[in-house]
Structures are given as structure tokens and as C-alpha cells.
Amino acid sequence: MTSDIQIGQPEIQRRAYCVEIDVADMLAITNAEHENLFDYHDKLVFRLEGDGTAKEAEVKYVHSVEYDGHFGAAIFYSVDDEDDTPELHEQVREIIRDQIEKARGLTAAPAAPSP
């Protein structure tokens, strides 16, 4: 074994997070997006991380947003270590709350006609 090889210690570069939501709210978001009830750039993923072209994120420093339901009713995202603040996470949670409210409104069953 060669002793002249130097390797640095691992460093935290990015942290991964998960925000759990109610199953019905997860279905409201994913159904509204799959049925194209949101404008393309108003989907949660673009609100949180932008699309790299036309849509800027509503919150900075969020990466790798996923919420396909495969791992349950949760929104997954990552944040670079140097940008990881409680304020950032509260912004993310507010956007998720807002998206749930919008999705609920878009996917609510229409009221029955009155007699």
C-alpha cells in the first residue's frame, strides 16, 4: 500500500429532506398535475426549483424536488449545506400549503345542481 496518497475527509455538501402531507392532499396535487389543471410552470416542482429557463423558483436553493407518491405522501427535496436555514424550510412549507389549497380547489367535485 502506498503511503503518499492523501484523501480528504467526507464533507456534507447537500442535505435531503422530506415533508409528509396527507394522502388526500398528495392525490389532489398529483391528480391536478396529471390532468393538466395547473399551468405547466405552476406545478409544484417548478415553484420550488424552477425549470432552468422560463420559470424561476419561488424559493432559492432548493434542488431535486420529487413527489411521485412512490415513497408515500411526501415532498422530497435537497438543499446545499451552506443554504440550509429554518427560513428556507418555512418558505418551502408555505409553497406546499399553497399548492395543496390550489389543488384542492381544482380537483374538488362540482356541487350538485340545486332542485
One Martini backbone bead per residue (centre of mass of N, CA, C, O) as a GRO file, in nm:
protein
  115
    1MET     BB    1   0.097   0.035   0.021
    2THR     BB    2   0.054   0.373  -0.028
    3SER     BB    3   0.151   0.675   0.160
    4ASP     BB    4   0.116   0.927  -0.064
    5ILE     BB    5  -0.189   0.909  -0.028
    6GLN     BB    6  -0.439   1.166  -0.024
    7ILE     BB    7  -0.746   1.186   0.169
    8GLY     BB    8  -1.020   1.329   0.237
    9GLN     BB    9  -1.285   1.419   0.408
   10PRO     BB   10  -1.597   1.408   0.442
   11GLU     BB   11  -1.860   1.624   0.319
   12ILE     BB   12  -2.114   1.836   0.353
   13GLN     BB   13  -2.323   1.952   0.075
   14ARG     BB   14  -2.607   1.796   0.105
   15ARG     BB   15  -2.955   1.794   0.194
   16ALA     BB   16  -3.222   1.580   0.277
   17TYR     BB   17  -3.582   1.602   0.241
   18CYS     BB   18  -3.910   1.560   0.416
   19VAL     BB   19  -4.264   1.621   0.347
   20GLU     BB   20  -4.543   1.541   0.496
   21ILE     BB   21  -4.869   1.443   0.376
   22ASP     BB   22  -5.167   1.399   0.293
   23VAL     BB   23  -5.304   1.179   0.082
   24ALA     BB   24  -5.526   1.362  -0.039
   25ASP     BB   25  -5.322   1.592  -0.112
   26MET     BB   26  -5.144   1.430  -0.297
   27LEU     BB   27  -5.368   1.358  -0.496
   28ALA     BB   28  -5.443   1.645  -0.571
   29ILE     BB   29  -5.175   1.724  -0.695
   30THR     BB   30  -5.127   1.489  -0.897
   31ASN     BB   31  -5.396   1.509  -1.045
   32ALA     BB   32  -5.376   1.803  -1.139
   33GLU     BB   33  -5.115   1.753  -1.303
   34HIS     BB   34  -5.207   1.510  -1.486
   35GLU     BB   35  -5.469   1.694  -1.587
   36ASN     BB   36  -5.372   1.991  -1.643
   37LEU     BB   37  -5.479   2.220  -1.422
   38PHE     BB   38  -5.209   2.329  -1.438
   39ASP     BB   39  -4.986   2.512  -1.527
   40TYR     BB   40  -4.687   2.411  -1.607
   41HIS     BB   41  -4.526   2.636  -1.415
   42ASP     BB   42  -4.731   2.558  -1.152
   43LYS     BB   43  -4.583   2.339  -1.057
   44LEU     BB   44  -4.422   2.244  -0.781
   45VAL     BB   45  -4.137   2.198  -0.894
   46PHE     BB   46  -4.118   2.492  -1.019
   47ARG     BB   47  -4.171   2.653  -0.760
   48LEU     BB   48  -3.910   2.531  -0.610
   49GLU     BB   49  -3.679   2.504  -0.878
   50GLY     BB   50  -3.761   2.542  -1.142
   51ASP     BB   51  -3.651   2.507  -1.511
   52GLY     BB   52  -3.394   2.688  -1.629
   53THR     BB   53  -3.571   2.918  -1.778
   54ALA     BB   54  -3.871   3.064  -1.743
   55LYS     BB   55  -3.877   2.949  -1.442
   56GLU     BB   56  -3.858   3.071  -1.135
   57ALA     BB   57  -3.811   3.028  -0.829
   58GLU     BB   58  -3.972   3.103  -0.519
   59VAL     BB   59  -3.718   2.950  -0.412
   60LYS     BB   60  -3.404   2.920  -0.304
   61TYR     BB   61  -3.188   2.626  -0.302
   62VAL     BB   62  -3.363   2.409  -0.447
   63HIS     BB   63  -3.349   2.048  -0.498
   64SER     BB   64  -3.467   1.755  -0.604
   65VAL     BB   65  -3.771   1.736  -0.670
   66GLU     BB   66  -4.014   1.500  -0.522
   67TYR     BB   67  -4.373   1.352  -0.587
   68ASP     BB   68  -4.494   1.044  -0.688
   69GLY     BB   69  -4.570   0.835  -0.429
   70HIS     BB   70  -4.377   0.588  -0.396
   71PHE     BB   71  -4.290   0.701  -0.083
   72GLY     BB   72  -4.544   0.853  -0.046
   73ALA     BB   73  -4.681   1.133   0.127
   74ALA     BB   74  -4.432   1.331  -0.020
   75ILE     BB   75  -4.179   1.584  -0.012
   76PHE     BB   76  -3.879   1.603  -0.191
   77TYR     BB   77  -3.556   1.756  -0.096
   78SER     BB   78  -3.275   1.976  -0.154
   79VAL     BB   79  -2.988   2.128   0.027
   80ASP     BB   80  -2.745   2.319   0.060
   81ASP     BB   81  -2.564   2.361   0.336
   82GLU     BB   82  -2.520   2.684   0.317
   83ASP     BB   83  -2.862   2.716   0.273
   84ASP     BB   84  -2.951   2.593   0.551
   85THR     BB   85  -3.266   2.705   0.674
   86PRO     BB   86  -3.553   2.767   0.840
   87GLU     BB   87  -3.667   2.972   0.633
   88LEU     BB   88  -3.657   2.791   0.387
   89HIS     BB   89  -3.852   2.570   0.495
   90GLU     BB   90  -4.093   2.760   0.532
   91GLN     BB   91  -4.121   2.833   0.236
   92VAL     BB   92  -4.175   2.551   0.136
   93ARG     BB   93  -4.429   2.499   0.310
   94GLU     BB   94  -4.597   2.733   0.189
   95ILE     BB   95  -4.602   2.627  -0.100
   96ILE     BB   96  -4.735   2.361  -0.034
   97ARG     BB   97  -4.992   2.474   0.089
   98ASP     BB   98  -5.079   2.633  -0.161
   99GLN     BB   99  -5.093   2.387  -0.351
  100ILE     BB  100  -5.312   2.240  -0.198
  101GLU     BB  101  -5.533   2.451  -0.220
  102LYS     BB  102  -5.540   2.457  -0.529
  103ALA     BB  103  -5.590   2.153  -0.576
  104ARG     BB  104  -5.854   2.131  -0.423
  105GLY     BB  105  -6.006   2.331  -0.610
  106LEU     BB  106  -5.956   2.167  -0.883
  107THR     BB  107  -6.061   1.865  -0.759
  108ALA     BB  108  -6.329   1.932  -0.684
  109ALA     BB  109  -6.635   1.857  -0.671
  110PRO     BB  110  -6.906   1.939  -0.807
  111ALA     BB  111  -7.186   2.073  -0.747
  112ALA     BB  112  -7.493   2.008  -0.704
  113PRO     BB  113  -7.776   2.065  -0.834
  114SER     BB  114  -8.037   2.244  -0.776
  115PRO     BB  115  -8.393   2.193  -0.765
   0.00000   0.00000   0.00000
